[in-house]
Amino acid sequence: MARSGQIGVPAATAIGVGGMMGAGLYTLVGLAAGTAGVWIWVSFLVGGLVSLFSVYSYAKLGARFPSRGGAAEFLIRCFGDGIVAGGLNVFQFLGWIIAMALYASGFAGYMQHLTGLDDNELAGKAIGVGLVLFLMGVNFIGAKTVGRTEMLVIGVELIIIVGFVVFASMKAQPSNFTDQVGGDGVLGILIAAGMLYVTYEGFGVVTNSAGNMADPKKQLPRAMYSSLAIVIAVYVAVAVVLVMVMSLKQIDADAGHVLSDAGRAVLGQTGFIIISAAALLATASGVNATLYGNANLAFTVAKSGEMPADFARGVWRSGTWGLVAAGVLTCLFVVFFPLSAVGQMASLAFLIVYGSVSLGHIKVRRQTGAKAYLLIASVVLNAALFGLLLYYSITSGEASTWITLLAVLVLSFVFEYVYRRITGRKLRISSESLAAEATVAQGQSTTAPKQPAVAASPPPTTPPTTPPATG
């Protein structure tokens, strides 16, 4: 009998598409075209293929260790109670904050362009900060209600994007691929792939549904791979038609709001308004979902002992101190960094987090059944894109970008070390995660075919339900 609230592959796939598609596409495609030129679609493809290996790692971990905490608890499972897991989880919390700053800055850019305030930098900062503060208030009052609208928003976004691709293809000029090249060759394509990596960062949300699947070992990978394939296809299609309806010069000039101008090139002022509205909806939704998710991440890591216990206490209804901290820090990043800087920092941060999860996964691969060579490939590919994007950040003259990101990484581990010394707290797996893992194990044993009894045969052993002592 199916368990109550069971989630199938189609529903989980929709969750994955919703987690990935949206704000990143609107904010970064124009910037990435600066290094990739007309081959921006290849950069999306490369970024998606690198993400595929991280999806493999997450799918295996999610099926074996289902958890609402996602990567936060995967890191504890993989690295155990130590500075590594704690520091990476603090860094992950800050990485999501940088991603929110990216979405808020993208929202401001499209709003400025829509209202004719493109050259007013102060207005852009005010709009970005105002959005974050407004959504903080929304999450305090009714985060559950807002959360239910996320899938509806993504559905509308997908319809608009697909519609844009269809209409743009009717006015496409394939000669743009031969009449102009731009970019920095193969190196530029790979750098752009690293820059666009953050557009795929939401695939991990699918793992949260593993506990409600009848057979997560089979269903979870299918849902994650299917959602990634859909998103890659949409991103590549958008990039292809973008190059065929706009010149590289136009794309570079309108980098922060390029899709709204592409909408104008396809459907005139109507297309401009529709795409602008879609961009505002996507970026605001991205901030809201990430703000809510990051508050939950703060709650999870506070419960596991990696952050102050106050982060697991309510402020007002559904709010937590983690929500307050995330909102305030996001506002600081919006004020002090431009869109291009937070975009690069966000991708650099997630390349570190996802590469680290795969690296730690190697230690527990016998429990998950993962192939070592695929996990190693994930680590190497994430490290390669990280190195290329870091190289670009250093050589492009934006010292504040890479210095700030590395400082955030170092401070995350310093904080973890000092906090441990002061409080003496230890990391632990949440009771919710252990309960979900037991439920999945029970469901798998219930659905497994019965084997005939064999005399004098010892009973089969089962894998441990807790991670090995490490670190």
Protein Blocks (a to p, Z undefined) as FASTA:
>chain_A
ZZehiacfklmmmmmmmmmgojkmmmmmmmmmmmnmmmlmmmmmmmmmmmmmmmmmmmmm
mmmmgcfklmmmmmmmmnopafklmmmmmmmmmmmmmmmmmmmmmmmmmmmmmnopmmmm
klmmmmmmmmmmmmmmmmmmmmmlmmmmmmmmmmmmmmmmmmmmmmmmmmgcfklmmmpg
ghnhjmlmmmmmmmmmmmmmmmmmmmmmmmmpfblmlmmmmmmmmmmmmmmmmmmmmmmm
mmmmccfklmmmmmmmmmmmmmmmmnommlmmmmmmmmmmmmmmmmmmmmmmmmmmmmmm
mmnopacfklmpcfbhjbcfklmmmmmmmmmmmmmpcfklmmmmmmmmmmmmmmmmmmmm
mmmmmmnopafklmmmmmmmmmmmmmmmmmmmmmnopamlmmmmmmmmmmmmmmmmmmmm
mnopacdddfklmmmmmmmmmmmmmmpccddddehiacdddddfbdcdeZZ
